[in-house]
Amino acid sequence: MRVYLDYNATTPVAPEVLEAMLPYFTHAYGNASSIHSPGQEARSAVEDARESVASLIGGKPAEIVFTSGGTEADNLAIFGIVAGASAKRHVITSAIEHHAVLHGCEKLQSDGVDVTFLPVGSDGIVEPDEVRRALRPETALISVMHANNELGTIQPIEEIGAIAREADVYFHTDAVQTAGKLPIDVNRLGVDLLSLSAHKIYGPKGTGALFVKSGTRLEPLFFGGHHERDRRPGTENVAGIVGMGRAAAIAARSVIDEASRIAELRDRLENSLLTAIPQCRVNGRQDKRTANTSNMTFSFAEGESLVIALDLRGVACSTGAACSSGAVEPSHVLKAIGLPPEDGRSSIRFSLGRETSADEIEFALDVIPAAVEHLRELSPAYSPADGKTAPVR
């Protein structure tokens, strides 16, 4: 059996999504900006998808800008807002953001923009009062992710949104890890910009979207044609956009029931491992997180080695963000919540998804304890405190 527990990195394209996309690779190949019939067929498909994506997050179709993915959506939000507010040269973000935001903010710093990186506690949560204290008259943007990709911790976006509105500051959230997992209403959250990625919701890679609230002053990153209401020039990726639209429609139908099912499986995995394996723990706050995510430290078992060992045994997981794989340093997220470097390097992330079954979880529970024990036996620093671990039955 092969068990995939890395859905936060990417999801498989749903069969219904692939079926919806296929015509736009073959006979329905028109350019969505052309005025002839093939072009207008493509345009109609793009606008239908725009409605589906908007519906998933409670926005309006005219507020959706299609991009090449979550990274571009984050960059468009950050750089677009700062460029449109030239007199305001301060941005607030958190220390646990995805690198698409963190590295973007570091670039802003190199360009002379002041950036405040808010700390988080051991629970991985940003305190709204910290946001309030960081505000300045020259603050142009607050950017705090909806849920962390490594821990699953859900941030107090509504409270931060209220603070942003009170201060008349634009507010962006990266919702790449919450779309399809949590009900989202951009009006209730109080955000001006929200980033999405298709391949996290069983859609295709290479397609994303940015919600831009009506009236938001956003400068484009690229220049060319008048596509996407002058916010993102370039011929539309019709097949990818159609796939994202269909994926969004499917997610909207199943978000609540699926979250409940996955949470039960996640808890079974997590609680059983905590019982079977000594000197392991769950990282971050456990009650306010996405239903599918578990980040665990297995002390004295090096994380990268454990990922490889589990892969050889048929279980795919990760040490954190997929775009950081191969990094020698511990995750910046685990460092931010105060984990010592040795524990950060001994942590891995399990993330479940739509195709995860109870049988797969039981298979993983048979494999993981033995893999951890084997790696610990190779560590000169390990001294078993509670005897040998035993496979979960």
Sequence and secondary structure as in RCSB ss.txt:
>XXXX:A:sequence
MRVYLDYNATTPVAPEVLEAMLPYFTHAYGNASSIHSPGQEARSAVEDARESVASLIGGKPAEIVFTSGGTEADN
LAIFGIVAGASAKRHVITSAIEHHAVLHGCEKLQSDGVDVTFLPVGSDGIVEPDEVRRALRPETALISVMHANNE
LGTIQPIEEIGAIAREADVYFHTDAVQTAGKLPIDVNRLGVDLLSLSAHKIYGPKGTGALFVKSGTRLEPLFFGG
HHERDRRPGTENVAGIVGMGRAAAIAARSVIDEASRIAELRDRLENSLLTAIPQCRVNGRQDKRTANTSNMTFSF
AEGESLVIALDLRGVACSTGAACSSGAVEPSHVLKAIGLPPEDGRSSIRFSLGRETSADEIEFALDVIPAAVEHL
RELSPAYSPADGKTAPVR
>XXXX:A:secstr
  EE BTTT     HHHHHHHGGGGTT    TT  SHHHHHHHHHHHHHHHHHHHHHT  GGGEEEESSHHHHHH
HHHHHHHHH TT  EEEEETT  HHHHHHHHHHHHTT EEEEE   TT    HHHHHHH  TTEEEEE  SB TT
T BB  HHHHHHHHHHHT EEEEE TTTBTTB   HHHHT SEEEEEGGGTTS TT EEEEE TT     SS SS
 HHHHTS S   HHHHHHHHHHHHHHHHHHHHHHHHHHHHHHHHHHHHHHHSSSEEE S SSSB TTEEEEEETT
S HHHHHHHHHHTTEE BSS GGGTT SS  HHHHHTT  HHHHTTEEEEE  TT  HHHHHHHHHHHHHHHHHH
HHT TT   SS       
